[in-house]
Amino acid sequence: MKYQGNPNFSHKQQDKIGVLITNLGTPDAPKKKELKRYLREFLSDPRVVEVPRLIWWMILNFVILNIRPKRSAHAYSTVWTERGSPLLFHTQDQTDALREKLTEQYGDNIVVEFAMRYGSPSVDSVISKMLDQGVRKLAVLPLYPQYCASTTASTFDAVANSFAKKRLIPELRFINHYHDFPSYINAVANKIRQHWQLNGRADKLIFTYHGIPKRYLTNGDPYHCECYKTSRLIAENLGLSKGEYMVTFQSRFGREEWLQPYTDKTLMSLPEQGVKSVQLVCPGFSSDCLETIEEIGIENRDYFMEAGGERYEYIEALNAEPEHIGMMSELLAQNLQGWSDNNDTEKRFELAKVLGASQ
């Protein structure tokens, strides 16, 4: 059979609204074998690496996958906890809290799950699970505030590929960004305020975002612009002047030019400019993960301190804090309008009676 059916399908089944939140993904364990499997899936995505496929296949399989897994496994081992990967358990916590909040609003008519674009649980497996539970209207919320083809569009690809194999396709709403959503701006600004109340302010507040190759920007990706808008709105919320904050980009890979200024190079240069204390926040990350905990929290701290810095602080991501969950529920409420009043189940039940009477 070419198209997959739902083994539990019934024309009398109650229609449900589904909410699927997604994040990038994580390896199953901080070990070389698991990292190699995860990196192969991640770096094979043409949305992530826009290089001619044959050339990239050779680089990936003969060079990168023979070197990087061991190095990445060591990095992951420094952030792994008893609950496993931080990205995984933070996303689980967000899902559980969001499910509880949306159930209060929509009752048992709502199904809330999460999936990872790479690794487990996969987008396809979770969508199948949700359809089996009666989901006929599905809202997908990738937890990337700023749109980027490498993340947001790749998630859409995974959703579309899952539907391409299925017989029953639900109504779909796909939220592709929320970089300037007021409640999101307020949540990040309030997180910074809380940190200031406990620790005071530093010489400079740095908004640091995951980088992408510069040519993605010149080819029309809005990510760069949305990062700067997010930063400007948060700074305005905090009452900061332009000289009190800056925007940088981290996590570059390979030799080509990526979005600048680079976070690491910037931190190395600030002490000689008289900036001795900095606080960094990552408004592009909905959950703390390897990139925030290890790269920003540890690696870049070393760069700054070794260059003569005196005080370095990372302000944690929103994770599953109540204000973050409230922001998500508000964003979803706007996108679920018109779906809560649903009589499709009654229509299918009437159809089932007609079909039964005609046999």
Summary of the structure (lengths in Angstrom):
residues: 359
radius of gyration: 22.3
end to end distance: 25.4
largest distance: 84.9
contacts: 1143
relative contact order: 0.15
helix: 51%
strand: 18%
